[in-house]
Amino acid sequence: MLPPAEFARQLLKEAEETHPWLHHPLFPLIFEGKLSRDQVRAIIRQQGAFFLDTLRHAAWKIISVGGPMPTWEDLQRQRSLIPLVVEEGGEDTVGGTQTGHSILFVRLCEALGFTRDEVFNTEYLPTTIIEKNELFALQRAGTIEALCGGNIATESINATHVLRMAKALETHYGVPKSALDFYYVHAHVEEDHCDRAVRILTELCVTEAAQKTGLSAMRRAIIVRRICVDGLMEAFVKNRD
């Protein structure tokens, strides 16, 4: 068993080294402008299966904290996760100005030429559905699984990925910067999300069993992210060559 802080550092290192958003061959094709605009539109539209539902995904982090009766520590952990839910749902609901991340995703899709009805009636690939179902299952499984399967596995690397996506869409695919807030907002908030997760995990992952649970959850999340990206590659790149 590792000291909890070292365990968290090792999780972050593995996520950075293995996450498909950083290492899958699909994304350099987008970043370098080698796909058609229609291919990129189709890929981003598929991502709505998850990105349109991130408020519920975030809310499960709070629901998963504690057992049948909460402890004092459970209450504190629940409270520490509230800002994540507010950010996902929109700070404009509590007097701020930033709207919800799912709303920003809809605006991105509209800038790519989709109608709102098209966005919400997307026919998702089986691999896309597999990804979403597993990511939500991790959120429901418990606090360690929720944090390692979400904040650690993906949010820890997402700031790098979203800035690359935003630059590519503006440079190669004609999307104005004003329509790319979905990416720029995530680039700003993900470090805080990850830091909150690390602080909680260093309190929880103090046994070998807890660390095995966390490592497994992170790897499960990264694997299904890869399954989804493989499906996108197969459907929209290889089958269109």
Disulfide bonds with the S-S distance in Angstrom:
none
